[in-house]
Amino acid sequence: METAPNGWRQTHDEIVVLRTTPEHIYIETKQAGSAQAANETIAGADWSRSRNVNGTETTVNRPLMFPLSTGKSWEVKYTEAHPNPKHNSESFDSRFRVVGTETIEVPAGKFEAIKIEAEGEWTAQMAPMHATAAATVAKQDGTTIVMNSRNVAPVSATGRLYKAVWYVPEVGRWVKSVEEYYGSNGVRMERYSTELESFKVGAQQ
């Protein structure tokens, strides 16, 4: 993961599929070598991720939509009110497309993968702020502090995003992913990438 201007950090995670149903995948995730208990989460049968947005269960990421045929496209779009104290709202619009097959090499080996790309936009409506400024005025009869207080109108921030995954059917998941976010000036602010190091299937998974 890279986050400007703080550089990058790397983690190694172990992901175990506990069970699957026609609609969901039940997953156990923990950091490799950690003594902490694993986190158990649920994904959609297409590895989509959903959560509560404004009181409604909403799909916030869907990198795959089966069957994956070249040229197929879909959209993930949502707006969340008050996601954090700094933002009144955040909106994301991602448009996915199956690019085709591509040979890719990661630490786990070389694979024939199906590449999916997404481009889109994000918008954040900043929460209104209250600004206060103070000035000291020295006079003959003493010192006076002058306070100036005003409300700062909320502003919007916008930018673009890019995502890509390389899905391998025999693995049952992508072996590489990239997720990037750019500011309104076109400069990349964040980059997240993953690569498969090793895997086991079937009864050994």
C-alpha positions in Angstrom: 0.0 0.0 0.0 1.3 3.5 -0.9 -0.3 6.6 0.6 1.1 10.0 -0.3 3.2 11.5 1.3 3.7 8.7 3.8 5.5 6.2 1.6 4.5 2.6 1.5 4.0 -0.4 3.8 3.7 -4.1 3.1 1.8 -6.9 4.8 1.4 -10.6 4.2 -2.1 -12.0 4.8 -3.4 -15.6 4.9 -6.9 -16.0 3.4 -8.9 -19.2 3.9 -12.3 -20.0 2.4 -14.2 -21.6 5.2 -17.3 -22.5 3.1 -19.4 -21.3 0.2 -23.1 -21.1 -0.5 -24.9 -20.2 -3.7 -24.9 -16.5 -2.7 -21.9 -16.0 -0.4 -18.2 -16.9 0.4 -17.2 -17.2 4.0 -13.6 -16.1 4.6 -11.1 -16.1 7.3 -8.3 -13.6 7.1 -5.2 -13.0 9.3 -1.8 -11.5 9.0 0.8 -14.1 8.4 2.7 -15.0 11.6 0.4 -13.0 13.8 -0.9 -14.4 17.1 -4.0 -12.4 16.8 -7.3 -14.1 16.0 -8.4 -14.2 12.4 -11.1 -12.0 11.1 -14.1 -13.8 9.6 -16.0 -12.0 6.9 -18.6 -12.6 4.2 -18.2 -11.8 0.5 -20.7 -12.2 -2.4 -20.4 -15.3 -4.5 -18.6 -13.1 -7.1 -16.2 -11.8 -4.4 -18.2 -8.6 -4.2 -18.1 -6.5 -1.0 -21.3 -5.1 0.6 -21.9 -3.0 3.8 -24.4 -0.7 5.4 -24.6 2.6 3.5 -27.2 5.1 4.8 -29.2 2.3 6.5 -29.2 0.0 3.4 -27.1 -3.0 2.5 -25.1 -1.7 -0.5 -22.6 -3.3 -2.9 -19.5 -1.0 -2.7 -17.1 -3.1 -4.8 -17.7 -5.8 -7.4 -14.5 -6.6 -9.3 -16.1 -9.7 -10.9 -19.4 -10.5 -12.5 -19.8 -14.0 -13.9 -19.7 -15.1 -16.6 -16.6 -13.2 -17.5 -16.7 -12.6 -21.3 -14.5 -10.2 -23.1 -16.2 -6.8 -23.5 -18.7 -7.3 -20.7 -19.2 -4.3 -18.5 -21.0 -3.2 -15.3 -21.1 -0.3 -12.9 -20.8 0.1 -9.1 -22.2 3.5 -7.9 -23.1 4.7 -4.4 -23.2 7.8 -2.2 -22.6 7.6 1.5 -23.8 10.4 3.9 -21.4 11.4 6.8 -18.8 8.7 6.3 -16.4 10.5 8.7 -16.3 13.8 10.7 -14.6 15.7 7.8 -17.0 14.8 5.0 -20.7 15.4 4.7 -20.8 12.8 1.9 -18.7 10.7 -0.4 -19.7 9.4 -3.8 -18.0 6.7 -5.9 -18.7 5.7 -9.5 -16.7 2.7 -10.9 -17.2 1.3 -14.4 -15.8 -2.2 -14.9 -14.9 -3.9 -18.2 -13.5 -7.4 -19.0 -10.4 -6.6 -21.1 -9.6 -10.2 -22.1 -7.0 -12.8 -21.2 -3.4 -12.1 -20.3 -0.4 -14.1 -19.1 0.7 -12.8 -15.7 3.5 -13.9 -13.4 3.3 -13.4 -9.6 5.2 -15.1 -6.7 2.7 -18.0 -6.8 3.6 -18.8 -10.5 2.6 -18.0 -14.1 -1.1 -18.0 -15.0 -3.4 -17.3 -17.9 -5.7 -14.7 -16.3 -8.8 -12.8 -17.2 -8.1 -9.1 -16.8 -10.8 -6.7 -15.6 -10.2 -3.0 -15.4 -12.3 -0.2 -13.9 -12.2 3.6 -14.2 -14.3 6.1 -12.5 -14.7 9.2 -10.3 -15.0 10.0 -6.6 -16.5 13.1 -5.0 -16.3 14.3 -1.4 -18.4 17.0 0.0 -16.5 18.6 2.9 -18.3 19.3 6.2 -18.8 23.0 7.1 -16.1 24.3 9.5 -15.9 27.1 12.0 -12.7 29.1 11.8 -11.5 31.4 14.6 -8.5 33.8 14.4 -7.0 35.8 17.2 -4.8 38.9 17.2 -3.1 40.8 20.0 -3.1 44.6 20.0 -0.8 46.4 22.4 -2.0 49.7 23.8 -0.6 52.2 26.4 -3.2 51.1 28.9 -2.8 47.3 28.3 -3.1 44.5 25.8 -6.2 43.7 23.9 -7.0 40.4 22.2 -9.2 40.7 19.2 -11.1 37.5 18.2 -12.5 37.0 14.7 -14.9 34.1 14.1 -16.5 33.0 10.9 -18.2 30.0 9.3 -16.3 28.4 6.3 -18.7 27.2 3.6 -18.3 23.5 2.6 -16.4 22.7 -0.6 -16.3 19.7 -2.8 -13.2 17.6 -3.7 -13.2 15.4 -6.8 -10.8 13.0 -8.4 -10.5 9.8 -10.4 -9.9 6.1 -9.7 -8.5 3.1 -11.4 -8.8 -0.6 -10.5 -7.6 -3.8 -12.2 -7.7 -7.5 -11.2 -6.3 -10.6 -12.9 -8.7 -13.5 -12.2 -7.6 -17.1 -12.6 -10.5 -19.7 -12.7 -8.4 -22.6 -11.4 -7.4 -20.5 -8.3 -11.0 -19.2 -7.8 -9.8 -15.7 -7.2 -7.6 -13.0 -8.6 -3.9 -13.5 -8.3 -3.1 -9.7 -8.6 -5.0 -6.5 -8.0 -4.3 -2.8 -8.3 -6.4 0.1 -6.9 -5.4 3.8 -7.4 -7.0 7.1 -6.4 -6.1 10.4 -7.9 -6.8 14.0 -6.8 -8.4 16.8 -8.8 -4.9 17.8 -10.0 -4.3 14.3 -11.5 -1.7 13.4 -8.9 -2.0 9.9 -7.4 -2.8 10.0 -3.7 -3.1 6.3 -2.8 -2.2 3.0 -4.4 -3.1 -0.5 -3.1 -1.7 -3.6 -4.8 -1.8 -7.4 -4.0 -0.1 -10.4 -5.4 -0.7 -14.1 -4.7 2.4 -15.7 -3.0 1.0 -19.3 -2.7 -2.2 -21.2 -2.6 -3.8 -24.6 -1.9 -7.1 -25.9 -3.3 -9.6 -28.6 -2.4 -9.4 -30.4 0.9 -6.0 -28.8 1.6 -7.3 -25.2 1.3 
